[in-house]
């Protein structure tokens, strides 16, 4: 069970990475958003490889690495494409199926299957992630009935899958992320986590930047116009990648990804904290007596979906989803 802490830290850093990307580069087009952390994480990865050196590695490592690079590139590019074709609220929920695809790929490629209790835990994580992402308001498009019941919101994405091309693309992205996770696991079976991560990003970084420059309109000068923000995002990505490979080396890919999916819960918490911090800055005292309005995020405060009519909280499924994910992750840990 000692792999649990690195997996939880990987989830925390993944959520922080996504939050920083939205907060520090959310005003940029998707290709530049992707390029920023990739570019600024290259110096520490290259420095790590220079300091440690690259020993002779077996053929299975190189095969897994060379396969993982295009798989991850396709996942990032298709994600950007999917969210341009359909709203984020109608595409992101389908990423919750990635742990199921991890189980399938790991069985096919490595011959590893989870224990029955672990499999149930993976399904609980998937169900909780679905509720967390699909249960919120705003998952319906123009012309659709926006029923307020939780079941109506949970069933709606299944209808969206048939109607939205972007949703189907995102389901394919979940398949790619599942394959990429198993390839990462195969890499750390033949190399240390630090070496595996360094070699992967030394190949992935330049290849991804080249693709973004050719197909995404990214120019070299665009990568250095926000050095402090870029350095912050690059540092977090560097840490997140190293912790990811470390956790992946300690257990199966299915176990690790099932716990790492808690990044969805952490992301909600980070978003709420950043919203409160931003609102607190906007709501500074303006009167002579130094008083301010109600604290952001409290029931009844404007701008937050926490309160409905009469101050009653709106049940959007977040608590239920987070509880299911926590229970599933705990079951995976106990079954490992």
HELIX and SHEET records of a PDB file:
HELIX    1   1 UNK A    3  UNK A   25  1                                  23    
HELIX    2   2 UNK A   30  UNK A   52  1                                  23    
HELIX    3   3 UNK A   59  UNK A   85  1                                  27    
HELIX    4   4 UNK A   88  UNK A   90  5                                   3    
HELIX    5   5 UNK A   92  UNK A   97  5                                   6    
HELIX    6   6 UNK A   98  UNK A  110  1                                  13    
HELIX    7   7 UNK A  116  UNK A  134  1                                  19    
HELIX    8   8 UNK A  150  UNK A  163  1                                  14    
HELIX    9   9 UNK A  165  UNK A  188  1                                  24    
HELIX   10  10 UNK A  193  UNK A  215  1                                  23    
HELIX   11  11 UNK A  220  UNK A  224  5                                   5    
HELIX   12  12 UNK A  227  UNK A  250  1                                  24    
HELIX   13  13 UNK A  253  UNK A  260  1                                   8    
HELIX   14  14 UNK A  263  UNK A  282  1                                  20    
HELIX   15  15 UNK A  309  UNK A  311  5                                   3    
HELIX   16  16 UNK A  318  UNK A  335  1                                  18    
END                                                                             
